[in-house]
């Protein structure tokens, strides 16, 4: 298993945030054997900041659940920095309610989803989406969480 370090900053007023230990465990599960050592910068935001960052970086209005920014370092640097994640706590909380999922399980899914993006996985086309969803589902199952896509039509 990888050694994962998360540099956590929270700008959120949510009282329902997971612990640093939980966030680290979820990222570690996503990294698995892919890397030996990983550093992730994680920023947890509320809706206004999330919407601004989503507009700035994706040219989309409103906040989204997770934004990922893989590190683009020259290979000769050999640093463990995987990249930056931004998670919007109110969006995660709202989605968990709407999708009738436990908040903890949805946070786990968002952390794993974002970490996989940092590792180079994507869901732009249908094949990539299917592969990434399968990977997420498998990782979540390994750590005791249900399939996040099971109730989707």
HELIX and SHEET records of a PDB file:
HELIX    1   1 UNK A   20  UNK A   31  1                                  12    
HELIX    2   2 UNK A   47  UNK A   58  1                                  12    
HELIX    3   3 UNK A   75  UNK A   77  5                                   3    
HELIX    4   4 UNK A   89  UNK A   98  1                                  10    
HELIX    5   5 UNK A  103  UNK A  118  1                                  16    
HELIX    6   6 UNK A  126  UNK A  142  1                                  17    
SHEET    1   A 4 UNK A   3  UNK A  10  0                                        
SHEET    2   A 4 UNK A  37  UNK A  45  1                                        
SHEET    3   A 4 UNK A  81  UNK A  88  1                                        
SHEET    4   A 4 UNK A  66  UNK A  70 -1                                        
END                                                                             
